[in-house]
Amino acid sequence: MTALLVTGGSGAIGGALCRAAAASRPVWIGFDRNAARAAALAEAIAAGGGRARTIHLPLHDPATLQASLAAIPVAEAPSALALCGWPAPLVAPLARQGEDMDRQAAALAGCLALLSAVWRMWWRKAGGGHALAVLTAALGPPAAPHMAAYVAQKGALKSLLDAAAVELGPAGLRISTVSPGYVETPMLAAFDPRLLDRARTAAGGAFLSPDRVAQALLGALQAPPAAGRVQDLSLSDEVECDETNPA
């Protein structure tokens, strides 16, 4: 098995990873609401000579996840899973974070359900697989303020993957994570533009592009860690050159 399954494949980082990975392996473009964008990406990949198919993977709906996975032929089952899909944070004071906790927790539960299903359906029999995940530099230290629900559940995802590596590593599970700072994606719409302007100025460059994060994930995919180990790739201090204000 060589295929890659990507959650959030119709999004910025997930889509960039699908495009990059399709040059060397088949990809399953997982989507939640944007089926049209996922289909357009699959067509673009096919036009470039790659192999891609779409699959409905709403992290908040474990039953649909299971049904979608069951439709994948065994011969096309993924040997790697990239967890790139995640809801944008609610940027607000701590007292309001309860408004966002259920939504963030549903994404975490979906990641657990998806990883468990992939392991049970294919990887256990195959002697292992490789799970990759986009975490966040907002975990700190220090943890980023004003989005505690997002930080808490991303931190829980990290702990979940650490525990999975310990439990399933002896049977062949490999884990890689990437922790970027700000990335130029639609998720930035959740933030005050003035905050983003100050952050860009303080960084002395531009925020990371989705392609840069995808390349880090692709590098981890091509050079996986040993079974039972968690490979952590931090991009928290990395920025891209701002041609109008070179660092």
N, C-alpha and C positions, 0 to 999 in steps of 0.2 A: 504494500500500500504506500502510495506517495502523495496522495491528494491532501490539500489543505482546506480546512473548514474555517471560515472567518465570520464571527459575529460583527454586526455593524458594517457589513461589507458594502452597503450603499452609502456609508458616511465618508468623512474625509480621510481619517487614518486607515480605517478598514479598506476603503476603496483603493487607496494608494498601495496598501499591502497586496491586495488582489492583483493589481496591475503588475507590481514588481515580481510577485511569486509566479505568475502565470507564464513567465518566460521559461520556467524550468519544471513546472508541475501543474496538474489540474487543480483548479480552485473551485470551492463551493462558496458562492457569495451569499452570506446570510443577511437577511433584511427583516425589519419589523413592519413599518408602515409604508416605506417607499419602494414598492415593487417595481414601479416604472424606472426609477433610477438604477436599481439593481439589474434590471433587464438591459438597460442601455449600456451599462458597464460590461455585462457579459457579451453583448454584441461587439463592443469596441475591442475587447480582448480577443474574441474570435477573429475579428477583421485583421488583427495583428499577428495571427497565427497561434495564439494561445488557446487553452481549453478552460472554459468556465461555465458553470451552471448556477442558477439561483435556487435559494431555499428559504422558506419562511421560518425565522427563528426569533420570535418575540420572547425576550428573557423573562417577561412578567407572566408568561402563560406556559407553565411546564407541560400541560397536556398537549398543546400544539407543538412544542419542541419535540416531544416524544413521537408524535405522529409524523412530523416532518423527517426526523431521522430514520424512522422505520421504512420510509420510501426510498432511501438511498440503497442502491444495489451493493451487495457485498464487495464486488469487484471494484467499485468506485468509492469505497469507504475511506475516510480521511485517516492518515497516520499522524496528522498534527492538527491542533485546534488553537486558533488565535482569538482571544477574548478582547475585541476592540470596541464592541458596542456598550454604551453606558449613558444614562440620562444626564443632562446638564445639571449643575448644582443650582440650588436656590441660594443666591448671594444675599444674605440678610443677617440681622443680629441673631445671637444664640437663642434668644427667647422664641424666635419664629422657626427654628430649625425642625421642630416637630412636624411642621407642615410638609416637609420634604422627606422625612425619615422612611415612610412606608414605600415611597417610589424608589428610593435608593436601595432599601432592603429587598425589594422585589427583584431588582437587577442582580443582587448578590445571590438570592435564592435561585434565580435562573441560571447563573453561572455554575452553581453547585449541581443543579439538575442536569445541565448539559454535559458537564464533565463526567458525572456519574453514569449517564446514559452512554456516552462515547466509550467509556472504560468497559462497561458491562457488555455492550453490543459488539465491540471490535477489539479494543486494545488488550484486554485481558487474554483473549485467545491468541493475539498476535505477538505477545511477549512485551508489550509496552507501547507507548506513544509519547508525543511531545506536546505539552500544553504551554502556550505563551499568553501573556496578558499585558495590557497597557494599564499600569498603575498611575501614579502621579507624584510629582515632587511636592505637592501640597501636603503630603503626609509628614513632611519635615524630616528632622527637627529644624526649626520649630514648625508645628503644624500651621497651615494657613487659617486665618480667622474668617468668620462670616460665611462659612459653608461647612459647618460641622457635620451635617448629615452625610454629605458627599465624602468628606474625609473619613468619617467613621466607617462607612461601608466599603470604601476603597481599602482602608486598613484591614477590614475584615476579610476582603478578598485576598490580600497578601497573606494573612494568617491561614486562610483556608488552603491556599496553594502550598504554604509551608507544611501544613499538616498532611496534605495529600502526598507530598513528596516523601515524607517519613513513612506513611502507611503503605503507599503503593510503589514507592521507589524500588523495593526489593523485587517487585514483579515487572519492573521496566519503565515506570513513569518518569519522564524528564520534565522539568519546569524551567521556563525562562520568563523574566519580567522586564519591562522597560518603564522607567519612571521619568517622563519629560516634565519640564516646566510648562509655561504657556506655549500653546501650539495654535497656529492660525487656522482655526476651524470655526464653524458656525456656533460652537459652544461658547465662544467669547461674547456672544450677544447677551449672555446672562450677566456680564460685568458692566460696571459704569465705564463708558469710554474714557473718562478722565483718568481713572485708575489704570487703564491699559496704556494710555499715553505716558503716564509716569513710569510704568513698569518697563516700557520699551526704552525710554530715555535712560533709566537706571541700568538697564542691561547693556547699553552701548551698542545695540544692534537690533536686528529684527527677531521676532519670536520664531520658534522652530516651524518649519513647514511640515505638513503631513507626510511628505515624501521622506523627510529626514527620519521621522519616527518609524516609518515603514522600512527604511533601509536598516535601522537598528534591529527591528524584528526579523527581517530577512537574514541578517547576519547571524542572529541567534538560531534561526531555523536551519541554516546551513552548517553551523558549528554548535550542535546541542551539547548540553552538559552531560555528565555521567548520570546514569539512572539514580534517582534518589537525591540528586543535588538540585538546588535552586540557583539558577544563573541570574543575577541582578545586574541590569544595565541602567545606570543612572545618566540621564541627560539633563539633570537639573541645572547645571552650570553652563550648559552649551547654548549659544545663540548663533544665528546665521548672520552673515555679513549684511549690514544695511548700507547699500551703495550710496545713499544720500548722506550717511553719517557713519563712515567706516570706523570700526572699533580699533 
